[in-house]
């Protein structure tokens, strides 16, 4: 979810008048004892935002023949924010997708043929399980901060953020932006060195989102074949035995050549 959680940026700096007012208000209204020298942040998790994301996750699973959707949260501690996210997710699944999904509690982890399993996981345990038992997870719905941690950890499992694509999609309006997850790296400018995989796969995501699946499949096939041949850029080359180091431009050319 890309609009709420602590990434909403609703913060007040320690020592400011605004922070003092909010601390005093919380003490007077709720009896909360917050140190006066604290910075304050607000973590909004809404019903609408949660349902929008979880609905999109379930729809994605249906459209792409996935077997499970996992709601990842820290609801055991943050009961009324991340715990609510979990609660609302199960309620949505039962209300809108009863014919297509089944919860873990209903099936004991063994969904009937043709149904998608919806389950949940505590965030810290999930971070362990996604690394040690990745085959147990397919589609993951979570909040912004959790997702930021998980995506980089998973990218490391396949070589790093140089190959991790990204997309910001509003499944209600259809608007979408696709971009590399790694941001800018000015120190590598004009060196013909870095891995273009993140940008290329972001383009693949865009093509697939537009329904151009043949073109998207060609990109994935070309990239997989190029990496399997151990012809890679420096970030992958240093992780592989017997790899051939390619420049950015050479790597791109190799992908095109391997699209057959």
C-alpha positions in Angstrom: 0.0 0.0 0.0 1.7 3.1 -1.2 -0.3 6.0 0.3 -0.7 5.3 4.0 1.3 3.9 6.9 4.3 5.8 8.2 5.2 6.7 4.6 2.4 9.2 4.6 4.9 11.6 6.2 2.6 12.8 9.0 5.4 13.8 11.4 6.2 16.5 13.9 9.8 17.3 14.8 10.9 17.0 18.5 11.0 20.3 20.3 8.5 22.0 18.1 5.3 23.7 19.1 3.3 21.3 17.1 4.9 18.2 18.7 4.3 19.7 22.2 0.6 20.4 21.3 0.1 16.8 20.1 1.9 15.3 23.1 -0.3 17.4 25.5 -3.4 16.5 23.6 -2.6 12.8 23.8 -1.9 13.0 27.5 -5.2 14.9 28.2 -7.5 12.9 26.0 -6.0 9.4 26.1 -3.7 9.4 29.1 -0.7 8.6 26.9 2.7 9.3 28.5 4.9 10.5 25.7 8.3 12.0 26.5 8.3 15.8 25.9 11.5 15.6 23.8 9.9 13.1 21.3 9.4 13.4 17.6 5.8 12.3 16.7 4.6 10.4 13.7 1.1 9.3 12.8 0.4 5.9 11.1 -2.9 6.0 9.2 -4.3 2.7 8.0 -7.7 3.1 6.5 -10.4 0.6 5.6 -10.6 2.0 2.1 -6.9 1.9 1.5 -6.6 -1.6 2.9 -9.5 -3.0 0.9 -8.2 -1.3 -2.3 -4.8 -3.0 -2.0 -6.1 -6.4 -0.9 -8.7 -6.5 -3.6 -6.0 -5.7 -6.2 -3.8 -8.5 -4.7 -6.7 -11.0 -5.0 -7.6 -9.9 -8.5 -3.9 -10.3 -9.5 -3.8 -13.8 -8.1 -7.0 -14.7 -10.0 -5.8 -13.3 -13.3 -2.3 -14.8 -13.1 -3.3 -18.3 -11.8 -1.6 -17.8 -8.4 -2.3 -20.2 -5.6 -2.1 -18.0 -2.5 -2.4 -14.4 -1.2 -0.6 -13.6 2.1 -1.6 -10.6 4.2 1.6 -9.6 6.1 1.3 -7.4 9.1 2.5 -6.7 12.7 -1.0 -6.9 14.1 0.0 -8.8 17.2 1.5 -5.5 18.4 -0.2 -2.8 16.3 -3.7 -4.1 16.8 -5.7 -1.2 15.5 -3.6 -0.4 12.4 -1.9 -3.5 11.0 -4.2 -5.8 12.9 -7.1 -4.0 11.3 -5.4 -4.5 7.9 -5.5 -8.2 8.5 -9.1 -8.2 9.8 -10.4 -6.1 6.9 -8.5 -8.4 4.4 -10.2 -11.5 5.5 -13.6 -9.8 5.7 -13.2 -8.6 2.1 -12.1 -12.0 0.8 -15.1 -13.6 2.4 -17.6 -10.9 1.3 -16.4 -10.4 -2.3 -14.5 -13.6 -3.3 -16.1 -16.4 -1.4 -16.4 -18.5 -4.6 -12.7 -18.0 -5.5 -10.7 -17.9 -2.3 -10.6 -19.9 1.0 -8.9 -19.0 4.2 -6.3 -21.1 6.0 -8.7 -21.6 8.9 -11.4 -23.0 6.6 -9.1 -25.5 4.8 -6.1 -26.1 7.1 -3.8 -24.9 4.4 -5.1 -27.3 1.8 -7.4 -25.4 -0.5 -9.9 -27.2 -2.7 -9.0 -27.5 -6.4 -9.5 -24.1 -8.2 -9.5 -22.0 -5.1 -6.9 -19.5 -3.9 -5.6 -19.8 -0.4 -5.7 -16.5 1.6 -3.6 -16.5 4.7 -1.6 -14.1 6.9 1.8 -13.9 8.5 3.4 -11.8 11.2 6.0 -9.5 9.5 9.1 -10.5 11.4 8.4 -14.2 11.0 7.5 -13.7 7.4 10.9 -12.1 6.7 12.5 -15.4 7.8 10.1 -17.6 6.0 10.2 -15.8 2.7 14.0 -16.4 2.6 14.0 -20.0 3.9 10.7 -21.2 2.3 9.9 -18.9 -0.6 7.9 -21.6 -2.4 5.1 -21.1 0.2 4.3 -17.6 -0.9 3.1 -16.1 -4.2 1.2 -12.8 -3.9 1.9 -10.7 -0.8 -0.3 -7.8 0.3 1.2 -5.5 3.0 1.7 -1.9 4.1 4.4 0.4 2.8 7.2 0.1 5.4 6.9 -3.7 5.5 6.9 -3.9 1.8 10.0 -1.8 1.4 11.9 -4.1 3.7 10.6 -7.3 2.1 11.2 -6.2 -1.5 14.8 -5.4 -1.0 15.4 -8.6 1.0 13.9 -10.6 -1.8 15.8 -8.7 -4.4 19.0 -9.7 -2.7 18.0 -13.4 -3.1 18.2 -13.0 -6.9 21.2 -10.8 -7.1 20.2 -7.4 -5.8 18.1 -4.4 -6.5 19.7 -4.0 -9.9 17.2 -6.5 -11.2 14.2 -5.6 -9.1 11.4 -3.9 -11.1 8.8 -1.6 -9.6 5.3 -0.3 -10.4 2.8 2.1 -8.8 -0.6 1.0 -9.9 -4.1 2.4 -9.1 -6.3 -0.6 -9.9 -9.4 1.6 -9.5 -8.6 4.3 -12.1 -6.1 2.2 -14.1 -3.4 4.8 -13.8 0.1 3.3 -13.4 3.8 4.3 -13.4 6.6 1.7 -13.8 10.1 2.5 -12.7 13.3 0.9 -11.4 13.3 0.3 -7.6 16.9 1.4 -7.0 16.7 5.2 -7.7 19.5 7.1 -9.3 23.3 6.5 -9.1 25.1 9.5 -10.4 28.5 8.2 -9.6 28.0 5.5 -12.3 26.8 7.9 -15.0 28.4 7.5 -18.5 30.4 4.4 -17.4 28.3 1.8 -19.3 28.6 -0.4 -16.3 25.4 -0.8 -14.2 22.8 -3.5 -14.5 19.8 -2.3 -16.6 17.7 -5.2 -15.4 15.5 -3.2 -13.1 14.5 -0.8 -15.8 14.0 -3.5 -18.4 11.8 -5.6 -16.1 9.8 -2.5 -15.1 9.1 -2.1 -18.8 8.1 -5.8 -18.9 5.7 -5.1 -16.1 4.2 -2.2 -18.0 3.8 -4.3 -21.2 2.1 -7.1 -19.2 -0.2 -4.5 -17.5 -1.2 -3.2 -20.9 -2.0 -6.7 -22.1 1.1 -7.1 -24.4 2.0 -10.4 -22.9 3.9 -11.7 -26.0 6.3 -8.8 -25.8 6.6 -9.2 -22.0 7.3 -12.9 -22.3 10.1 -12.3 -24.8 11.8 -9.9 -22.4 11.7 -12.4 -19.6 12.9 -15.2 -21.8 15.8 -13.1 -23.1 16.8 -12.0 -19.7 16.6 -15.5 -18.2 18.7 -17.0 -21.0 21.3 -14.3 -20.7 21.8 -14.7 -17.0 21.7 -18.5 -17.2 24.6 -18.2 -19.7 26.5 -16.2 -17.0 26.9 -13.2 -19.3 26.2 -10.5 -16.9 27.0 -7.0 -15.6 29.5 -6.4 -12.7 27.0 -6.7 -9.9 26.1 -10.3 -10.9 29.6 -11.2 -12.2 31.1 -10.8 -8.7 28.6 -13.3 -7.3 29.0 -16.0 -10.0 31.8 -18.4 -10.6 33.0 -18.4 -14.2 30.8 -15.5 -15.3 31.6 -13.2 -18.3 31.6 -9.5 -17.5 29.5 -7.4 -19.8 29.0 -3.6 -20.1 25.4 -2.3 -19.8 25.1 -1.9 -23.6 26.5 -5.4 -24.2 24.1 -6.9 -21.6 21.2 -5.3 -23.4 22.3 -6.6 -26.8 22.7 -10.1 -25.3 19.1 -10.0 -24.0 17.8 -9.0 -27.5 19.9 -11.8 -29.1 18.4 -14.3 -26.6 14.8 -13.4 -27.2 14.4 -16.1 -29.9 
